Amino acid sequence: MEPHDHNPCDPTFMQFLFFITFILTLFFACNDNGDIDGNSGNQTLPEFTDLIPYHLLEQGTLVFKRIGPPGNPYSGFYVIDADQKKSWRIDCGNASAPSVSPDGKLITYSFCVINTTWWDIFIMNIDGTSRRNITGMTGDESTPSWSTDGKQLFFSLDRFYSNTNNTEALYRQSPVENPSDRIQLIDYNKIDPPNFILGEGLISSSSNGKLLVLQMGLRTFDADGSNMKLIIPVDNNSDHLMCSPQWSPDGNKIALLSFKRNSDLAVMLYDADGKNQVKLATVTVTGTMDWLGQDNQLSLCWSPDGSKIAFTRPDGVEVGSHIYIINKDGTGLAQITSAPGVTDFSLSWNR
C-alpha cells in the first residue's frame, strides 16, 4: 500500500485517473488471500491503545478504518464504544468503508473478493463475527451506508471492467443475503450535468426519507431515486472542495467538510435546503498525499443524538489523520484519537 498525491474530493482528478485507480486498486490492493496488499498482508493489526476521552463522546459506537504509519501500513477497523468505555480492533483483511447500523449491532463494509466478483458488500456483527457477503454482484460495490431505520442499505456499483455493463449506479437493498428487493435508484451517468464516475462518498439517509449525495455538487433526492435537486452547486472559483456531507439525525441540517490541501479544513453547517451556511470551526491541515484506493479519507459523521460532529483532520507530513469532535454550536473542539503517524478515516457513529 502506497500513498499518492491527489485531492480526495476533486472530481476532475477522479475522472482523469479513473482507469488507473481501479486497475491499481484491484490488482495491487487485492491478492489471493484477501489481504490489504502484498506488502502489508502479513502485518499484524495492533491493539487499540489510544487514550480515548470517552466522556467527550458521551454516547454511541464510533467505527472507523485505520492505516498504520508509512513503513508499517497495517490496515483494519477499530470500534470505540462510548457507553461501555471500551475499544477493540477488527481485522477484516482488504476491507474498506465501515458503516455501523443505527442500533449499533452490525457493521457493513466493502471487501475485495478477488477472482470472483471483485468488491462486494459484506455485513458482520459489531465484534467482527458472522461475516457474510450480501451482494455478490459482478463489479465494484463500494461505500455502503444504512437507512435511518436500519432496514435498507445503499451502495454504489461500478461495472466498467467486469465485461457486463458499463454501469455506475446507486443501489438499495435489505441488509441480508440474496435479497429480493434490490433495486437501482440512480444512474450516475444520467445526472445533469453527467459525471462518468461513482458518487463521491457515502449516501446519507435522513429521518424524513430524503437522501443526500455529493455528485458534481450536493444533491438531495427521494428514497426511490426521484425528485433530485441540486442544492449546493460546485463553486468553480473556490480553492476549497466539499467532502463527506451528512444529514443530521433529525433531518433538519446538513454538515460537510470544506477542504484545501495542506492548508485548512472547515466544518460547515447548512439547512436542509442547502441555505444559511454556518462555519462551525476551521483547523489547519497538513499532508501532501492520500492512500491509494481508499474511500472516505476525509470523513464526517454526527453523534446519534445530533449534538456533536466527528471528523477527520489531516495532520501528517505526507499522509496521516486523526479524529476530532465538535459540538453542533461550534464549541468543544477536541481530539479523540492520538496514535502517532496513523491515518484514521471513514467514520461512522451510531447507537
Order of alpha helices (4+ residues) and beta strands (2+ residues): beta-alpha-alpha-alpha-beta-beta-beta-beta-beta-beta-beta-beta-beta-beta-beta-beta-beta-beta-beta-beta-beta-beta-beta-beta-beta-beta-beta-beta-beta
